[in-house]
Amino acid sequence: MPRADRIAHWVDGLNDFVETGSLVARVDIEPHVEAGDDTDTDAVWDVRIQKVLFTVVKERLDAKPELNQRFKATTDWKFLNQILTMARVKELTRVKIVKKGRSAGGAGFDVDELSHTYYGRQILGGLGFTKRRKVLDKTEFEQVKAEFVKIKLALPEAVEPTTTEKYFALDVAP
């Protein structure tokens, strides 16, 4: 099989795992594949192309971890699954959960950012929360935190000041 056809074969194989559009084009890969000679076997060409393909995918996912959501849940390529898992965890670690309000009714936790991540959607869905659910009460949030403890991740929690605190925090010149 000619070099260009072999590259197209591997790129098409990768893009079969992408649910929407394509992540990599042949022109992204072709310039980076090391030139070989006529004595190279098909296996050697495959390894060279795979190395470049996985490097390009990893670079793109490192730059924009949210691209992982375009892929199917699992793929037939073990190494690609590992790269996707790393990107999905990285995406999850960037989430900020905002604690809102301190009224008698208890605080609410804004989990909108969490619901936009791959694993966040899975955890919230597994607990029975719909995609449209953006704010959780304290007991519901404790359930979410317990699920994250199981996967050994801590959710970053930020406290948003109330309107009164914002008002009195203004520095007034004498």
C-alpha positions in Angstrom: 0.0 0.0 0.0 1.5 3.4 -0.9 2.5 5.8 1.9 -0.4 8.3 1.3 -3.0 5.5 1.2 -1.6 4.1 4.4 -1.8 7.5 6.2 -5.3 8.0 4.9 -6.2 4.5 6.3 -5.0 5.4 9.8 -6.5 8.9 9.8 -9.9 7.5 8.7 -9.6 4.8 11.4 -9.1 7.5 14.0 -11.9 9.7 12.7 -14.3 6.7 12.9 -14.0 7.1 16.7 -15.1 10.7 16.5 -18.8 11.2 16.8 -19.0 14.7 15.3 -16.8 15.8 12.4 -13.2 14.8 12.3 -10.3 15.6 14.6 -7.3 15.0 12.3 -6.9 15.4 8.5 -4.3 13.6 6.4 -2.6 16.9 5.7 -2.0 17.3 9.5 -0.1 14.0 9.6 1.7 13.6 6.3 4.5 16.2 6.8 5.4 14.7 10.2 5.8 11.0 9.1 9.5 10.2 8.8 10.6 9.3 5.3 11.7 5.8 4.9 13.2 3.7 2.1 11.8 1.0 -0.1 13.0 -1.7 2.2 10.7 -0.7 5.1 7.9 -3.1 5.8 4.2 -2.3 6.2 4.6 -2.7 9.9 7.3 -0.1 10.1 5.2 2.4 8.2 2.2 1.6 10.4 4.3 2.3 13.6 5.6 5.6 12.1 2.1 6.8 11.2 0.6 5.7 14.5 3.3 7.6 16.4 2.7 10.8 14.6 -1.1 10.3 14.8 -1.1 9.8 18.5 1.3 12.7 19.1 -1.0 15.1 17.1 -4.1 13.9 19.0 -2.3 14.3 22.4 -1.1 17.8 21.5 -4.6 18.8 20.5 -6.2 17.3 23.6 -3.6 18.9 25.8 -4.4 22.3 24.3 -8.2 21.8 24.4 -9.2 19.0 26.8 -12.9 19.5 25.9 -12.2 18.0 22.5 -12.4 14.6 24.2 -16.2 14.9 24.2 -16.2 14.5 20.4 -15.0 10.9 20.8 -17.0 7.9 21.5 -17.0 6.6 25.1 -14.4 3.9 24.2 -12.4 3.0 21.2 -10.7 -0.1 19.9 -7.3 1.5 20.3 -5.9 1.0 23.8 -3.4 3.9 23.6 -6.1 6.3 22.3 -8.3 5.2 25.3 -5.5 6.2 27.6 -5.0 9.5 25.9 -8.7 10.2 26.1 -8.8 9.2 29.8 -6.0 11.7 30.6 -7.8 14.5 28.7 -11.1 13.7 30.4 -9.5 13.8 33.9 -7.6 17.0 33.0 -10.9 18.6 31.9 -12.5 17.5 35.1 -9.7 19.1 37.3 -10.3 22.5 35.7 -13.9 22.6 36.9 -14.9 25.2 39.5 -18.0 24.7 41.6 -19.4 27.8 43.1 -21.2 27.9 46.4 -24.0 30.4 46.3 -25.9 32.0 49.1 -25.9 31.4 52.8 -29.6 31.8 53.6 -31.7 29.8 56.1 -32.6 27.4 53.2 -29.0 26.4 52.9 -26.4 27.0 50.2 -26.7 26.0 46.6 -23.9 24.7 44.6 -23.6 25.7 40.9 -22.5 22.5 39.0 -23.0 24.0 35.6 -19.3 23.7 34.6 -19.2 20.1 36.0 -22.2 19.1 33.9 -20.3 20.2 30.7 -17.5 17.8 31.3 -17.5 14.1 30.1 -17.1 12.5 33.5 -19.1 15.2 35.2 -22.1 14.3 33.0 -21.6 10.6 33.7 -21.5 11.1 37.5 -24.4 13.6 37.6 -26.5 11.3 35.3 -25.6 8.3 37.5 -27.0 10.1 40.5 -30.2 10.8 38.7 -29.6 14.5 38.0 -30.8 15.7 34.6 -28.6 17.7 32.2 -30.6 20.8 32.9 -29.9 20.7 36.6 -27.5 23.5 37.4 -27.8 24.0 41.1 -27.7 21.3 43.8 -28.5 21.6 47.5 -26.0 20.6 50.2 -27.1 17.0 50.5 -27.1 16.5 46.8 -23.7 18.0 46.5 -22.4 15.7 49.2 -23.5 12.8 47.1 -21.5 14.2 44.1 -18.5 14.7 46.3 -18.8 11.1 47.6 -18.7 9.8 44.0 -15.6 11.9 43.3 -13.9 10.5 46.4 -14.4 7.0 44.9 -12.4 8.0 41.9 -9.8 9.8 44.1 -10.5 13.3 42.9 -11.4 16.4 45.0 -13.7 19.0 43.5 -12.5 22.5 43.7 -15.0 24.6 45.6 -15.3 28.4 45.4 -17.4 30.6 47.5 -19.2 33.5 45.8 -20.0 36.4 48.1 -23.6 37.4 48.7 -25.0 40.7 47.4 -24.7 42.2 50.9 -21.0 41.1 51.2 -20.3 42.6 47.8 -22.0 45.9 48.8 -20.0 46.2 52.1 -16.8 45.1 50.6 -16.6 48.2 48.4 -13.9 50.6 49.4 -15.3 54.0 49.9 -12.8 56.9 49.8 -12.9 59.2 52.9 
